[in-house]
């Protein structure tokens, strides 16, 4: 990680843990918002006005948090507003790096070799972990935000005057219900698979394992009534949050993270729902099975010899 702007140790997946060996995720550090007029958003300072070509998104196709921002970019038609750089999915001794893998890009914006160099360019004395996604402001040369939940929300609304869209991923009339479901899915599933995979005690692992499948069972039941999306016929941000975990489950979480009660393919409603999401315009472009497998199986703490399974070759 970075300590006062200096890279100090080889990349480690376990960010922190409690006394019972539970995995604890780091809080994001940059929390500014792009807004239509450049005024401050819910957190951070102002000055980040929605403008075409001003902002750049650094993402990893292995990473569900980064991929959900890519999905919003696609669904809201913001491809010409915000360009992207895809990092190497294989995690090296200095964390995320650029180039060197099929489908991974070099950093043509800042000329960085590693993502952590973006953090020290934005904050030379930065202490913390260098994560993706990174929403970068090319005009001021700094990080706007590195919290995917924030980026998802701002991309839903910030560019509405420049790129009108019928898609509203967080309608006001569903706001409370969306927040409630998002929180339950995050605690028990989205982050729950990581709590299972990176648990350092049997107790912590089993606790997370049961939370993961309890949540999946609830979602399977919810979708078994024939609804198209989690809230009916309207696609909202909870669907994006769920999809990015489902689409990685059979390829990575089932085996490597020991969430092996059953595959998503064995859950009829969830599997059909995942395929419906995958079939939406341009969403398949945000999913790479090869990046997912190469990335997760490069984590030495979980896979010392770095052997990547041959299958699956695609999401089915």
Order of alpha helices (4+ residues) and beta strands (2+ residues): beta-beta-beta-alpha-beta-alpha-beta-beta-alpha-alpha-alpha-alpha-alpha-alpha-alpha
